């Protein structure tokens, strides 16, 4: 397996382009199943997860072409040749479960493997299934698969979510676009990725109001058509690279960066001392003289502090002048990076869903292991300032969500390289 070597090398200066949002493009790809006309996506990141979901969609009969060196995806689901998403494919990527709503709405039938748990928690899909049942689907769980059917089509309904689940909101919204009548999703997820999905569906002919708020209203239509849609910038990659100069020092301009995608995170960064300025090309983040200030954070659904930036923020707090408390409320088991940071000399105490971080003057490079996508990048960030060499192993996690991170950080002065495994 590949590993990443990082050597503490001083300040970072320059520009980093922000890729298209991974979590957005995956859901837009699933939306291609709703129409027999082509859906073209631009500003697509080149990530392992994109290939994995492509395999799932192709198994259902969707034709996919990569254009412009992988930056453009052309998807054409003119004819669905299968209504079953197999376990061997779905297990590799949890977002694959979001083929359920579109396939059920268009074909009246869908058989999709249960995605199972993941390293950061169980993440049950009961809200997805409840939403589809409210739309009139018959759901049966059999041999690890969800068997969903609606031979006479779906019907609009009121869908109250007990939690603002992104996946459940998106599965319900896509299914409702072709349902008869009006659907109202209450306590809907407000994430930019969900709003971007709604924008794409609207471009395809859907009638959706309220996306980005707690209440989304969908008026079902008979059919959707093709469209061309640009993928929004990846707010998690953006937040990750905002933290990099705060840890290593320096000033970095993030090309395509947008503050509206990470309002709460930006506030916490400023509280830690970061100077954040909007530029003509995006955002500039500068670390001023003096120590990083300790900051307490609690992860929350958007517009709150993103759980997907908690690990990276912890890496920064390891160098803060004081004590910080990080509370994780979205996923269990999401402090698995803490023991690896301890190997580098961090002072972190974890009790249940709360981590207390006492900043240290210095950390040392070490051999560490990536346990999940965001944990892996937190270790790289810590390595930017640690003395000596940090080797991050099992970086296949990293490649699921960061496009050529070693090249982007090298371009602004980091001493980082990928070592190919045997």
ABEGO torsion letter per residue (X at the ends): XBBBBBBBAEBBBEBBBBBBBAAAAAAAAAAAAABABBBBBBGBBBBAAAAAAAAAAAAAGBBBBBBGGGABBBBBBABBABABBBAAAAAABAAAAAAAAAAAAAAGBBBBBBAEBBAAEAGBAAAAAAAAAAAGBBBBBBGGBBBBBBAAEBBBBBBBBABBBAAAAAAAAAAAAABBEBBBBBGBBABAAAAAAAAAAAAAGBBBBGBGBABBBBBBBABBBBBBBBBBBBAAAAAAAAAAAAAAEEBBBBBGBBAAABAAAAAAAAAAGBBBBBBAAEBBBBBBBEBBBBBBBBBBBOABBBAAAAAAAAAAAAABBEBBBBBBAABBGAAAAAAAAAAAGBBBBBBEABBBBBBBABBBBBBBBBABAAAAAAAAAAAAABBEBBBBBGAAAAAAABBGAAAAAAAAGBBBBBBBBX
